[in-house]
Amino acid sequence: MIGRLQVATVFVSDLDTAVDFYVNGLGFDVVADWRGDDGDRMVFTVPPGAETEIGLYAAPAGDPRVGRSTGLVFTADDIRATVGEMRERGVTFTRDLVVHDYGEGDFPEDDGDLEIEFVDPDGNSFLLHS
């Protein structure tokens, strides 16, 4: 039986630039820096307290997997404060906070479930939810 998601891979054009963004822009920790015998390299990062790692992989030039929607969704207990911190660290957001009403239920925010999209230096996009 499947137990958990270990790694989600994000394809990037420059690994050092990506690592700087994920560590200094998003506040992630580097947990491993893997180098293959063939010269491949992958750096594994993780948000503090999370189990699933984000594996940053330097894709070959022109790889169509770079600069796309990752489909990854992060959460924040206080999304407004988190967005403020991310803006101060230079993270680019592609739209303002939006409120989604997914129907009846308990939401962390009184005004619904908040969502915002941000991108890394390659244009890979992510969602941040409250």
Contacts in CASP RR format, 6 or more apart in sequence:
PFRMAT RR
TARGET T0000
AUTHOR 0000-0000-0000
METHOD contacts of the structure
MODEL  1
MIGRLQVATVFVSDLDTAVDFYVNGLGFDVVADWRGDDGDRMVFTVPPGA
ETEIGLYAAPAGDPRVGRSTGLVFTADDIRATVGEMRERGVTFTRDLVVH
DYGEGDFPEDDGDLEIEFVDPDGNSFLLHS
4 51 0 8 1.000
4 52 0 8 1.000
5 52 0 8 1.000
6 51 0 8 1.000
6 52 0 8 1.000
6 53 0 8 1.000
7 44 0 8 1.000
7 52 0 8 1.000
7 53 0 8 1.000
7 54 0 8 1.000
7 55 0 8 1.000
8 52 0 8 1.000
8 53 0 8 1.000
8 54 0 8 1.000
8 55 0 8 1.000
8 70 0 8 1.000
8 72 0 8 1.000
9 42 0 8 1.000
9 54 0 8 1.000
9 55 0 8 1.000
9 56 0 8 1.000
9 57 0 8 1.000
10 18 0 8 1.000
10 54 0 8 1.000
10 55 0 8 1.000
10 56 0 8 1.000
10 57 0 8 1.000
10 70 0 8 1.000
10 72 0 8 1.000
10 120 0 8 1.000
10 124 0 8 1.000
11 57 0 8 1.000
11 59 0 8 1.000
11 63 0 8 1.000
11 65 0 8 1.000
11 66 0 8 1.000
11 67 0 8 1.000
11 122 0 8 1.000
11 124 0 8 1.000
12 18 0 8 1.000
12 56 0 8 1.000
12 57 0 8 1.000
12 58 0 8 1.000
12 59 0 8 1.000
12 66 0 8 1.000
12 120 0 8 1.000
12 121 0 8 1.000
12 122 0 8 1.000
12 124 0 8 1.000
13 58 0 8 1.000
13 59 0 8 1.000
13 61 0 8 1.000
13 66 0 8 1.000
13 122 0 8 1.000
14 58 0 8 1.000
14 121 0 8 1.000
14 122 0 8 1.000
15 41 0 8 1.000
15 43 0 8 1.000
15 56 0 8 1.000
15 57 0 8 1.000
15 58 0 8 1.000
17 121 0 8 1.000
18 43 0 8 1.000
18 56 0 8 1.000
18 58 0 8 1.000
18 120 0 8 1.000
18 121 0 8 1.000
18 122 0 8 1.000
19 30 0 8 1.000
19 43 0 8 1.000
19 45 0 8 1.000
19 56 0 8 1.000
21 91 0 8 1.000
21 120 0 8 1.000
21 121 0 8 1.000
22 28 0 8 1.000
22 45 0 8 1.000
22 54 0 8 1.000
22 56 0 8 1.000
22 120 0 8 1.000
23 29 0 8 1.000
23 30 0 8 1.000
23 45 0 8 1.000
24 89 0 8 1.000
25 86 0 8 1.000
25 89 0 8 1.000
25 90 0 8 1.000
25 91 0 8 1.000
26 47 0 8 1.000
26 86 0 8 1.000
26 89 0 8 1.000
26 91 0 8 1.000
27 47 0 8 1.000
27 48 0 8 1.000
27 89 0 8 1.000
28 45 0 8 1.000
28 46 0 8 1.000
28 47 0 8 1.000
28 48 0 8 1.000
28 54 0 8 1.000
29 45 0 8 1.000
29 46 0 8 1.000
29 47 0 8 1.000
29 48 0 8 1.000
30 43 0 8 1.000
30 44 0 8 1.000
30 45 0 8 1.000
31 44 0 8 1.000
31 45 0 8 1.000
31 46 0 8 1.000
31 53 0 8 1.000
32 43 0 8 1.000
32 44 0 8 1.000
32 53 0 8 1.000
33 41 0 8 1.000
33 43 0 8 1.000
33 44 0 8 1.000
34 41 0 8 1.000
34 42 0 8 1.000
34 43 0 8 1.000
34 44 0 8 1.000
35 41 0 8 1.000
40 57 0 8 1.000
40 58 0 8 1.000
41 57 0 8 1.000
41 58 0 8 1.000
42 55 0 8 1.000
42 56 0 8 1.000
42 57 0 8 1.000
42 58 0 8 1.000
43 55 0 8 1.000
43 56 0 8 1.000
44 53 0 8 1.000
44 54 0 8 1.000
44 55 0 8 1.000
44 56 0 8 1.000
45 53 0 8 1.000
45 54 0 8 1.000
45 55 0 8 1.000
45 56 0 8 1.000
46 52 0 8 1.000
46 53 0 8 1.000
46 54 0 8 1.000
47 54 0 8 1.000
47 74 0 8 1.000
54 72 0 8 1.000
59 65 0 8 1.000
59 66 0 8 1.000
66 122 0 8 1.000
66 124 0 8 1.000
67 119 0 8 1.000
67 122 0 8 1.000
67 123 0 8 1.000
67 124 0 8 1.000
67 125 0 8 1.000
68 123 0 8 1.000
68 124 0 8 1.000
68 125 0 8 1.000
69 124 0 8 1.000
69 125 0 8 1.000
70 124 0 8 1.000
70 125 0 8 1.000
70 126 0 8 1.000
71 125 0 8 1.000
71 126 0 8 1.000
71 127 0 8 1.000
72 126 0 8 1.000
72 127 0 8 1.000
73 126 0 8 1.000
73 127 0 8 1.000
73 128 0 8 1.000
73 129 0 8 1.000
74 126 0 8 1.000
74 127 0 8 1.000
74 128 0 8 1.000
74 129 0 8 1.000
75 128 0 8 1.000
75 129 0 8 1.000
75 130 0 8 1.000
76 82 0 8 1.000
76 83 0 8 1.000
76 128 0 8 1.000
76 129 0 8 1.000
76 130 0 8 1.000
77 108 0 8 1.000
77 130 0 8 1.000
78 130 0 8 1.000
79 97 0 8 1.000
79 109 0 8 1.000
79 114 0 8 1.000
79 116 0 8 1.000
79 128 0 8 1.000
79 129 0 8 1.000
79 130 0 8 1.000
80 97 0 8 1.000
80 114 0 8 1.000
82 128 0 8 1.000
83 93 0 8 1.000
83 97 0 8 1.000
83 116 0 8 1.000
83 128 0 8 1.000
86 93 0 8 1.000
86 118 0 8 1.000
87 93 0 8 1.000
91 118 0 8 1.000
92 118 0 8 1.000
92 119 0 8 1.000
93 116 0 8 1.000
93 117 0 8 1.000
93 118 0 8 1.000
93 119 0 8 1.000
94 117 0 8 1.000
94 118 0 8 1.000
94 119 0 8 1.000
94 125 0 8 1.000
95 116 0 8 1.000
95 117 0 8 1.000
96 116 0 8 1.000
97 114 0 8 1.000
97 115 0 8 1.000
97 116 0 8 1.000
98 114 0 8 1.000
98 115 0 8 1.000
98 116 0 8 1.000
99 111 0 8 1.000
99 112 0 8 1.000
99 113 0 8 1.000
99 114 0 8 1.000
99 115 0 8 1.000
100 112 0 8 1.000
100 113 0 8 1.000
100 114 0 8 1.000
100 115 0 8 1.000
101 112 0 8 1.000
101 113 0 8 1.000
102 113 0 8 1.000
107 113 0 8 1.000
107 130 0 8 1.000
108 130 0 8 1.000
109 130 0 8 1.000
112 130 0 8 1.000
113 129 0 8 1.000
113 130 0 8 1.000
114 129 0 8 1.000
114 130 0 8 1.000
115 127 0 8 1.000
115 128 0 8 1.000
115 129 0 8 1.000
115 130 0 8 1.000
116 127 0 8 1.000
116 128 0 8 1.000
117 125 0 8 1.000
117 126 0 8 1.000
117 127 0 8 1.000
117 128 0 8 1.000
118 125 0 8 1.000
118 126 0 8 1.000
118 128 0 8 1.000
119 125 0 8 1.000
119 126 0 8 1.000
120 126 0 8 1.000
END
